[in-house]
């Protein structure tokens, strides 16, 4: 993925994760950071489970796996820091 595409996918995934878990987003920069980390984690988990690279550009599977990864990241972060 290109830089601009990564930022857009990260922003969308972070914003949707914020809506799913907190009822609001994390702010523009927070959404992008959560989404980018989530895309990396989601792509890694997807490649382990399905032996296929799902983070391959701007499409529905990329956003879906980025959201799944971001949910996992925010859940683990909340468990480590004690926040819900």
C-alpha positions in Angstrom: 0.0 0.0 0.0 1.1 3.5 -0.6 1.5 6.1 2.1 -1.7 8.0 1.3 -3.7 4.8 1.0 -2.3 3.6 4.3 -3.3 6.8 6.0 -6.8 6.7 4.6 -7.4 3.1 5.5 -5.9 3.7 8.9 -8.2 6.7 9.5 -11.3 4.8 8.4 -10.4 1.7 10.4 -9.5 3.7 13.6 -12.6 5.8 13.3 -14.9 2.7 12.9 -13.1 1.0 15.8 -13.6 4.0 18.0 -17.3 3.9 17.1 -17.6 0.2 17.9 -15.8 0.4 21.2 -16.2 3.8 22.6 -19.1 5.3 20.8 -16.8 8.0 19.3 -13.5 8.2 17.6 -10.0 8.8 19.0 -9.4 12.1 17.1 -7.8 12.3 13.7 -4.3 11.4 14.6 -5.5 8.7 17.1 -7.7 7.2 14.5 -4.9 7.0 12.0 -2.5 5.5 14.5 -4.9 2.9 15.9 -5.9 2.0 12.3 -2.4 1.7 11.0 -1.3 -0.5 14.0 -4.6 -2.4 13.6 -3.9 -3.0 9.9 -0.5 -4.4 10.7 -1.9 -6.7 13.4 -5.0 -7.7 11.3 -2.9 -8.4 8.3 -0.6 -10.6 10.4 -3.5 -12.5 12.0 -5.2 -12.9 8.6 -2.0 -14.3 7.0 -1.6 -16.7 9.9 -5.2 -17.9 9.8 -5.9 -17.9 6.1 -2.4 -18.0 4.5 -3.3 -15.0 2.4 -2.3 -11.3 2.5 -5.4 -9.3 3.1 -3.8 -5.9 3.4 -3.3 -5.2 -0.3 -4.7 -1.7 -1.1 -7.9 0.2 -0.7 -10.7 -2.4 -0.6 -13.2 -3.9 1.8 -11.0 -6.8 3.0 -8.2 -4.4 3.9 -10.5 -2.2 5.9 -12.2 -5.2 7.6 -8.9 -6.8 8.7 -7.6 -3.4 9.8 -10.7 -3.0 12.0 -10.4 -6.5 13.4 -6.7 -5.8 14.2 -7.5 -2.4 15.7 -10.2 -4.0 18.0 -7.6 -6.6 19.1 -5.0 -3.9 19.7 -7.3 -1.6 21.7 -8.6 -4.6 23.7 -5.1 -5.7 24.6 -4.1 -2.1 25.4 -7.1 -1.7 27.7 -6.3 -5.0 29.4 -2.7 -3.9 30.0 -3.5 -0.4 31.3 -6.6 -1.4 33.2 -8.9 0.8 31.1 -12.2 -0.2 29.5 
